[in-house]
């Protein structure tokens, strides 16, 4: 998978501040290899150590995006080259600008061109985004990532340098770019200089960040669509069949699979997983009940809350028919088509006044939405022009479902 590395670039400390040609302070970064063992690299810039570690670990880095200010340590990017001496003249020129905090777009573009001449197959993108203290600078960070991260890439963030608030911006951008740029996976690394022992600094990966991105998207999918399969997946469970059966209103078959899935969500010591498990158990609670109409009605109410009018209309209509079938024909299968048809005919015969008009409006509204046709009833045409009126009609339908056993038994 193509991989892009993103680094924030801070300012450096000279080993001898009185000497303008003094080298920058270095440290040895210690990475833990995936298969065990350590990878050590001494540098003044964590990003260069990270690039080398990822390559040593078998990751192909296609692009390195570096974000910084007019005083950032741009000159030290030469360390990513196999022979930094190839650019010594240009290094001195950009380093002089760093000393006076005078790096501009033109000089940075020239330095980028120089580096890319020798860095192939790695491509560097150097972006002068500022300190992100003002809203405009914060927008510049977003713009740099939107414009320079290719679609479908894995992304590795280096959050060691720069101001502490800058990685916060990228953390939120990642959630959006998972959808705008189809980012496949996200990893965060930090060289924790404050935790160094002697001249060795631990390089820390933060795998919880990817876990949180996945968990957030799964929870959002559950909240917006009702689909719990992604949440189950985060817990190492397979909820696809249970969701398919429930989503296609095969509730009789779905119940057993939903109950099995719910029983599989045991207490988990992982804090994130425990929260997802609680969401999943709550969502699957309907399988513990005995009446399908309650589940369908719950789904219709939830759809209306999310402004999913089509599902709310269709499910509200189904909940009314199922509740009628369960009330009028308690010994028959309420999911049987003929039983439902008989229940619909009985409702048209037995409902009176406003309740009968409400049911007729619902039926015509459901047909208009399902088939894309124009409703014959003027009242339905009016309702379908205004979401607020559609919501009021559906709330009336939900109340009718609750009152139906009393109406049909009287």
N, C-alpha and C positions, 0 to 999 in steps of 0.2 A: 504494500500500500504506500503511495506517495506520502511523504512526511514533510511538514513545514515546522521549523523552529521559530519561535517568537521570543525576543529578548528585550528587556528594558535595560537601558544603558545609563549608569550613574556617572559621577565624577570620580576620578582616581586620586590616589595619594602618592606623591613622589617619594622614593626612598630617601632622597636628599632634596628637600624643598628649595634649598638655595641654588641648586644646580638645574638650570632650565633643560639640560639634556640628560638629567638623571632618569633612570628607569622607574617604572611604577612598582609599588609594593606588591609582592606576590605571596601566594599561599599554595599549598598542595591540597587539592580537592580529592576526597576519598569517596568513590562510588562503590556500591555493592552490586556485583554482577548478578544477573538473573539466575544463573546456575550455581552461584556460590563463588566465593573469592572476592577480591577487591580490584578496582581499577584506580590508579593514582595518576594525577596530572598536575604539574605545577604551572601556574599562570597568574596573571594579574586580572584576568577576566573570566568569570565563571562560564559564560556562554561558549567560549572556545573549548573549555574542558568538557562541557556537556555535549558539544558536537562530536568530539573525539570518542567520548564514552558511548554515545548512541551508535556510532559507526562500528566501534569494537563489539557492540552487542548485536550487530547484524541489521541495524536500521539504516535504510538508505535515506539520507537527507537531501531533498531536492532544493529547498529554499530556506534561507535564514533571513528573517525580517527583524531588523534592529530599530528600536524606537528610542529617541533621546532628545536632548536639548543642545543649545549652542555650546555648552561646556562639558558635554558628555565625553566619555573616554573612547571616541571614535578611532583614534590612532591604533589602539591595541587590538583592533579587529584583524590586524595583519598576522596575528598569532594563529589564525585558522589556516594560513598558507603553509605549504610544505617547506618553503624557504622564505621567511619574512624579509631577508636581505634584498630580495628582488624589488622591493618597493621602498627602500630606505629613504630615497629623496622625497617621495610623496608623503611618506610617514612623517618626516620632519616638518613638512609644510602644514599638514593637518594638525600636527601636535602643537605648532606655534599658534594656530588659531584657537585650539582648545585652551591654551594658557591664558589667552585674552578673552575667552568666552565669546568668540567671534565666528564660530562655524555657521555658515549660511547654506542655503539650498544649492548654490552653484558649486561651492567648494566640496560639499558633501557628495554631490553628483559626480564630481571628478574623482573623488576618493573611491566611491562605489565602483566606477568604471575601472579604475586601476586594480582594485581587489578582484573583480570578476575576471580580469584578464588572466589571473593566475589561480583562481579558486575552483575552476571547472572540475567536476560537474556540479559543484555547489554554486548556487546563485544567491548573491546577497542583495537585499533591498533595504536601503538605509533611509529612515523616515524621520524628519525633523518635526516632532510633534509637540515639543514644549513640555512644561512641567505638569500639565493637567491640573493646575490650580484654578484656572478660569474655565468657564463652560466651553469657550471656543477651543481651548487646548484639549479638553476632554473629547470634543467632537473630532478633533484631529486624530486622536488615537483610534476611535471607531472607524474613521474614514480610511486610515492606513491599513487596518486589518481587513476591512471590507474589500479594499481595492487590491490587496497583495496576497491574501490567502486564496489559493486556487480551490475550486469546488472539489468535493470528494476526497480531500486530504485528511490524514491524521494530523493532529497539531500537538506540539510539545511547547509548553510555556516555561520560560526561564524567568523566575520572579525574584532573582537574587539582588539585582541592582535597581537603581532608580528610587523614586519616592514610594513609600509604603502604600499610598492610596492608589497608585497606578494599576497594580495587579487586581484590585477590587473591580475596576472598570472592565478589565478583560474577563473576569470571572462571569460577569453578567452578560458580556458580549457573546461568550461561548454558547450560552443557552439559546440566544437568537440565531447564531451562525450555524448551529446544528441544523437549522431549517433553511436559512437563506443560502448557505454554502455547502450543505450536506456534509458537514464535518463528521467523520466516522468515529474517531476516538480522541480523547483529550488527556494529556498527561501534564502534571505540574512538577517542576524541579526547583529546588532552592539550595544554594550554597550557604550554609548557616555559619557565617564567619564568627559570630559571637560565641559559638560552641566549639571553636577550634581547640585542639590540644597540641600545644607547641606550634609547629608550622603546618599541622594537618587540619583541614577543615572538612567536616562531614557534608556530603552532598545528599540532600534528602529528597526523595520522591514522595508525592502526596496522592496515593491511589484513591483516597476517600473522595477526591474531587470528581473523578470519573464515576464513582459509585453514586455520588449525589446528583450528578447530571442525569444519569439513567433513572434514578429514583424520582427526581423532579418531573421528568417527562412522563414517566409511568403514572405518577399520581395525577398529573394534569390530564392525561388521556382518560383516566378513570373518572375524574370530576366532570370533564366536558362531554364524554361520549358514553360513559358507563362501562366501557370495555376494561375488564380487569385482567386480561391476559398479560399485558406488559408488567403489571405489578407482580403477578404470579411468577413471571420470568425472572424478575429481579430477586425473587426468593428461591430460585432454582426449581420452580414448579411449572408444570404444563397446564395452563388454563385455556388453551385454544379450543378444545372440543366443547368444554362446558360453556364457554362464551358463545360459540357458534350455535349450539343448541338453544341457549337462552335467547340470543339475539334474533333467531329465526322463529321464535315463539313455539319451539318444541319443548314446552316447559315440563311435560311429563318425563321425557327422556333427560332433560337437563338437570332435574332435581337430584338424581343420584350422583351425577358427576360433580355438581356444585357442592353437595354435601361432602363427598370425598375430598374435594379441593379444600373446603373449609376445615375439615378435620386434619389436613396436612399442615396447616399453618400453626405450628407449635410455637411456644415461647422461644425467642432467639436472643442470645447474648449480644448480638450486633445491634447497636442502637438504631441505625437507619433501618435495618431489616425489621426490627420490632415495630417501628412506626408503620411501615408498609403492611406488615402482617395484620396490624389492628385495622387499617383501612380495608384490607381484603376481607377480613372476617365480618366487618360491619356490612360491606357490600353484599356478601353472600348470605346474610341473615335470613333472607326471604325463604330459603330452602327449608328452614326449620318450621315454617308455618304450614298450614294445610289447605289454603285457598289460593288458587292461581290468580283469581281476580285481584287479590290484594297486591300481588307482585306486579301485574300489568298496570294497575292503577298507580303504584309507586313509581314505575318507570315513566308513566305519562306525566305525573307531577314533576319529576326530575327534569324531563325533557322541556317542560314549559319554563321551569326555573332557568334553564340554560338557553332559552329563546330558540329551542329547536321545535318550531311550530309543527312541522310535518309529522315528526314522531309523536308529539303530544296529541295531535288530532287523531292519528291512526290508532295509537295505543289507548286513548280515551274511549274511542268507539269500541275497540275490542274489550276493554274492561267492562263496559256497560253490557255488552252481549254475554260475556262470560258470567258476570254476576247474575244476570237474568236467567241464564241456563242453569246455574247452580241453584237458584232459588226455585224455579218452576219445575225443573227435572232433576232432582237431587240424586237419582239413581243412574243418570246417564252421564256420558263423558262430555264435559263442557267444551272440550277441544275438538269434538266431532263437528264436521261442517253442517250436517243436517240438524244436529241439536242446536247449533248456533242460529241456523236459519229459522227454526221453529221459535227460538227465543226472540228473534227480531220481529217476526210476525206477531207474536204475543204482545210485545211492547207497543207496537203500532195500534193494537186493538185495545189495550188496557190503560195506557197512559192517556191522560186528559189535560186539557188546558195548556198552561205554560210548559208543563213537563213534556207533553207530546210535541209542542212546537220546538222545544229545545232539542229533543231527539231527532226530529226531522231536519233541523238546521245542521246538527252534527253529521247526520248521514250524508246530506248534500255537500257539506264542506269536505268531508272525508273523500267523497267521490271526485270532487273538483280537484283536490290536491293530488290524489293518487293517480288520476288520469290526465291531469293538465287541461281539463275542460272548464268551460264557463258555467257556473252554477245557475240553475233556473230560478231559484228563489232570490228575490230582491234582498231579503234580510241577510242571506249568506253572502251575496255580492258586496253588501255594505261592510260586513264583518271582515271579509278578506281584503279590504282596502286599508284596514287600520289594525296594527298589531295589538294595540290596547284592547280593542273590542274583541279580537280573537281570544286574547287572554281571559277576558271576562266571561266569554261563552264557555271556554274550557273549564274555568273554575266552577261554573254552574253545572257542567257535566260531571265533574268530580263529586260535587255535592249530591247530584242525582244518583250516582253509583252507590254512595253511602246510604241513601234513603231507600234504594230500590227494594230491599227485602221487606220493609214495612209497607211500601206502596203495593207490592204484588201479593202480599198476604192479606190485605184488608179487603 
